[in-house]
Amino acid sequence: QPTINEATNNVVDGINLDEIKEFAKAFKIRRLSLGLTQTQVGQSLSITEGPAYSQSAIC
């Protein structure tokens, strides 16, 4: 059980960094299971969301 200070240290600007890390891990596993590359995901995101996603930003 983390202390209040430990839990607070994992939140930046209201964003829980532990949740982000877990999302990134799950996203990468799912991407790999679908056989998609970072480039393919980036290209698809750029089509739907605009060119704000680089390959290195995708897990």
Buried (B, 14 or more C-beta within 10 A) or exposed (E): EEEEEEEEEBEEEEEEEEEEEEEEEEEEEEBEEEEBEBEBBBEEBEEEEEEEBEEEEBB
